[in-house]
Amino acid sequence: MPAPAWLIPALKAVLPHVGDIVTAAKPVFTKKKVEAPGNEGSLLSQQIAELQAAAAQNAGHIKELAEQLQRTVAALEQAAALAEARLRRALVFCGIAVGLAGVSFVVAVVAVLR
């Protein structure tokens, strides 16, 4: 079965960036290998410090995302209020149009019957 026609160009576009993707995806934490037997405490301290730094960075990112979400929700609420006001206005105009059509129909019937 031949490969789909889009697959080869897609692979050619992606392959040059695979190295960058793999580099970005590698863990940034210290590996568990202990080179010297007495160095375990130092390695553990370093790993704890890295985890604390990562947790602090994640907290900052979460706070930033929460602020963005709050702004997005506020913008959506404002847009919903505006859409609701426009809908009310359209309903009023529709009611007026139906009323005028009814009056026009009555006038036309009266004009035909006279």
RODO-2510 file (C-alpha; in nm, 4 decimals, decimal comma):
residues 114
     n   res          X          Y          Z
     1     m     0,0000     0,0000     0,0000
     2     p     0,1601     0,3332    -0,1018
     3     a     0,2011     0,6163     0,1477
     4     p    -0,0500     0,8991     0,1290
     5     a     0,0622     1,1904    -0,0863
     6     w     0,0709     1,4321     0,2074
     7     l     0,2929     1,2114     0,4270
     8     i     0,6274     1,2661     0,2488
     9     p     0,6107     1,6500     0,2464
    10     a     0,4960     1,6463     0,6095
    11     l     0,7898     1,4274     0,7104
    12     k     1,0301     1,6500     0,5187
    13     a     0,8925     1,9514     0,7041
    14     v     0,9104     1,7869     1,0473
    15     l     1,2374     1,5919     1,0348
    16     p     1,4722     1,8937     1,0585
    17     h     1,3031     1,9900     1,3864
    18     v     1,3083     1,6483     1,5548
    19     g     1,6361     1,7260     1,7320
    20     d     1,4939     2,0460     1,8795
    21     i     1,1802     1,8625     1,9915
    22     v     1,3793     1,5849     2,1588
    23     t     1,6085     1,8358     2,3292
    24     a     1,3117     2,0288     2,4657
    25     a     1,1424     1,7116     2,5849
    26     k     1,4445     1,5789     2,7784
    27     p     1,4105     1,6003     3,1542
    28     v     1,6002     1,8875     3,3113
    29     f     1,6482     1,7158     3,6429
    30     t     1,9690     1,5579     3,7672
    31     k     1,9996     1,1909     3,6864
    32     k     1,9921     0,9332     3,9641
    33     k     2,3429     0,7985     3,8975
    34     v     2,5743     0,8402     4,1923
    35     e     2,9373     0,8630     4,0865
    36     a     3,0916     0,8538     4,4338
    37     p     2,9462     0,6559     4,7262
    38     g     2,9665     0,9515     4,9666
    39     n     2,8006     1,1858     4,7174
    40     e     2,4437     1,0571     4,7696
    41     g     2,3429     1,3343     5,0101
    42     s     2,4680     1,6016     4,7724
    43     l     2,2807     1,4438     4,4822
    44     l     1,9629     1,4215     4,6888
    45     s     1,9957     1,7853     4,7958
    46     q     2,0456     1,8904     4,4347
    47     q     1,7402     1,6940     4,3209
    48     i     1,5275     1,8465     4,5990
    49     a     1,6437     2,1955     4,5020
    50     e     1,5572     2,1255     4,1369
    51     l     1,2122     1,9972     4,2318
    52     q     1,1494     2,3029     4,4489
    53     a     1,2553     2,5341     4,1663
    54     a     1,0296     2,3476     3,9226
    55     a     0,7370     2,3666     4,1676
    56     a     0,7899     2,7418     4,2109
    57     q     0,8056     2,7893     3,8346
    58     n     0,4879     2,5826     3,7903
    59     a     0,3128     2,7926     4,0540
    60     g     0,4058     3,1061     3,8634
    61     h     0,2760     2,9595     3,5383
    62     i    -0,0472     2,8483     3,7050
    63     k    -0,0997     3,1973     3,8476
    64     e    -0,0416     3,3511     3,5047
    65     l    -0,2850     3,1058     3,3430
    66     a    -0,5452     3,1805     3,6100
    67     e    -0,5153     3,5531     3,5400
    68     q    -0,5529     3,4922     3,1666
    69     l    -0,8553     3,2714     3,2294
    70     q    -1,0094     3,5396     3,4499
    71     r    -0,9622     3,8023     3,1776
    72     t    -1,1066     3,5635     2,9182
    73     v    -1,4132     3,4896     3,1296
    74     a    -1,4672     3,8620     3,1912
    75     a    -1,4445     3,9301     2,8168
    76     l    -1,6899     3,6477     2,7451
    77     e    -1,9349     3,7821     3,0028
    78     q    -1,9113     4,1286     2,8484
    79     a    -1,9671     3,9875     2,4993
    80     a    -2,2654     3,7840     2,6247
    81     a    -2,4198     4,0954     2,7811
    82     l    -2,3713     4,2865     2,4565
    83     a    -2,5230     4,0012     2,2536
    84     e    -2,8195     3,9858     2,4914
    85     a    -2,8803     4,3611     2,4536
    86     r    -2,8666     4,3275     2,0753
    87     l    -3,1102     4,0357     2,0876
    88     r    -3,3560     4,2376     2,2974
    89     r    -3,3306     4,5252     2,0500
    90     a    -3,3911     4,2880     1,7581
    91     l    -3,6953     4,1412     1,9357
    92     v    -3,8381     4,4896     1,9929
    93     f    -3,7909     4,5737     1,6252
    94     c    -3,9533     4,2434     1,5262
    95     g    -4,2505     4,3200     1,7512
    96     i    -4,2862     4,6660     1,5997
    97     a    -4,2622     4,5185     1,2488
    98     v    -4,5307     4,2577     1,3274
    99     g    -4,7538     4,5306     1,4726
   100     l    -4,7105     4,7511     1,1655
   101     a    -4,7763     4,4541     0,9384
   102     g    -5,0976     4,3813     1,1265
   103     v    -5,2112     4,7439     1,1011
   104     s    -5,1227     4,7442     0,7306
   105     f    -5,3203     4,4241     0,6788
   106     v    -5,6271     4,5708     0,8524
   107     v    -5,6013     4,8908     0,6464
   108     a    -5,5693     4,6875     0,3268
   109     v    -5,8737     4,4708     0,4131
   110     v    -6,0803     4,7797     0,4970
   111     a    -5,9718     4,9459     0,1708
   112     v    -6,0684     4,6373    -0,0321
   113     l    -6,4080     4,6003     0,1364
   114     r    -6,5127     4,9628     0,0834
***
